[in-house]
Amino acid sequence: MSGLPLIDVRPYRASDLDGVIDLFQRAVRETASADYNQAQIEAWAQTDRDEWELARLSRPTWVGLVDGELAGFADLEKNGLIDMMFVDPLHQRKSVATSLLARIEAEADEAGLTTLHTYSSVTGRPFFEYCGFDMLLARAVIVREQRFVQFVMEKVL
């Protein structure tokens, strides 16, 4: 037995909003800080609660729970784009993202999608590669005057 926790994946609820925003900000500030400088982290971690509320409700989003506690979240747009996938720093490397991706792949299959794609960060790239995504290209993007490298990745289902 690996000792990994049981992960419950369920659809996002409006009441999850503040927890999801908090998780995102901590994931960026704590986990991604190994790959980005302070100015990039601060630019990336900014959130507008109203925009987030609309975004979460505009597309299927799932949360991963460990012992009833929010441990991660991910979404899927109609075109097969995984726009967001973040795991709480306290739950890294415990199969939370893998469980979320399994749910996304099942939903994508049910919707008749043949490919998934994502615009991965440096931090997320190894996970997506491990899960069978191919890197199509690396590109520079500017977010709040900070330059980031983003990896366009795809997985054929």
N, C-alpha and C positions, 0 to 999 in steps of 0.2 A: 504494500500500500504506500502511495507516495505522500500521504498526509495533506493533500490539497483539499481545500474547503469545498463544500458543495455550493455551486453557484446557481442561483435562481435568476433566470432572464425573463423579464416581463415587459409588456409595453409601457412606455413612458406615460406618466399622468401629470396633469398640470401642477399638482402639489409637489412634484419632484423638482420644479424649476430652480429654486434657490440651492438645493443640494447639488444639482448638476452644475450650476455656475460655480459654486464653491469648489467642487471637485476639479473642474476645468482649470480654474486659477491655480490651485495647488499643484496639479499635474504639470502645468507650464512652469510655475515658479520653482518647483522642487525637482521633478523628474527631468524636464527638458533643460534645466539650467546647466546640466553637464555638457550640452552641445551648443549652447547659445550664450552670448554676452548679456550683461545686465540691461542694456538699452533695448536689445531685441526682446528679452523676456517681458519687460514692462510694456512694450508696444503690443506684443502678442496677448498678454494677459488681460487687456482692457475688455470690458463687456458692457453692453447696453442691455439692461434687463428686459425692456420692451421688445427689442429686436430678437433677443434670445427666446422670449415667450412665443413670438410669432414663428420663428424658425423651427422650434421644437414641435409646434402644433401643425406646421405646414408639410411635414413629411414623417413617415414612420420612424420612430425613435424607440430604442429599447434601453432598459437599465439592467445592470448586473448587480445582484445583491448577494452579499456573504453574511450569513447569520442575520438577515433582515436589514443589513446596513448597506447603503449605496456604495458600490465598489467600482463602478464604471458605467459608461454609456456609449452608445453608437447610434448612427442614423443611416438611412438609405434613401436617396432621391429616386424618383421614377426612372431616370436614365441609367441607374446602376452606380451612381456616385456615392461612395461612402465619404461624406463631408467631414464627419466628426467621429472619432473613436478615442476616448480618453479613459485612463484607469487611475484610480486613487493611488497616490504614492505608497500608501500603506499596504496596497494589495497588488503591487507589481509582481510579475512572474509567478502568478498563482492561477493561471488559466482564465482570468476574467475576460481579457480581450479575445482569447480563443473561443470562449463560450459565446460572446457577443457576435463574433464573426460567423460561427456555426449557425446562429439564428438568422443572421443577415443572408447567408447563403441559402438557407431553407426558404426564406421569404422570396429571395430573388428567383429561385427555381420555380416556386409557385406562381410568380408573376410572369414567368416566361423569359426572364432575362438570360442572356447567354454569356455576358461578361460583367464583371465588377471593376470599378476603377476608383482610384483615390489620388489625392495630391498630398503625399506624405512629407512629414518633417524628417530631418536627419534622425531624430530620436525614434520615430516610428518605422523607418525603413527596414531595419533588421527583422522586425515582427512580420511585416507584410511579405518580405522575401521568404521567410520561414514558412509562411502560410500559402506559398505558391504564386504570389504576385510577381510579375516581371516589371523591371524598371524600363519604361519607354524613353524617358528623357528627364534630364535635370534642367530646371529653369530658375531664373532669378525672379522673385516677386518683391514688391515693396509694400510694406504694411506700416502705416503711420511713420513714414520716413525712414524705416529700417529695412535693410535688404536681407532677404532670406533665400536660401536654396530650397526649392520644392521639387520633389520627385513625383513625376507622373507615372503611376503604376497601374497595372491591369492584371486581372486574373480571368482566364477563360473557364467558365463553369462546365 
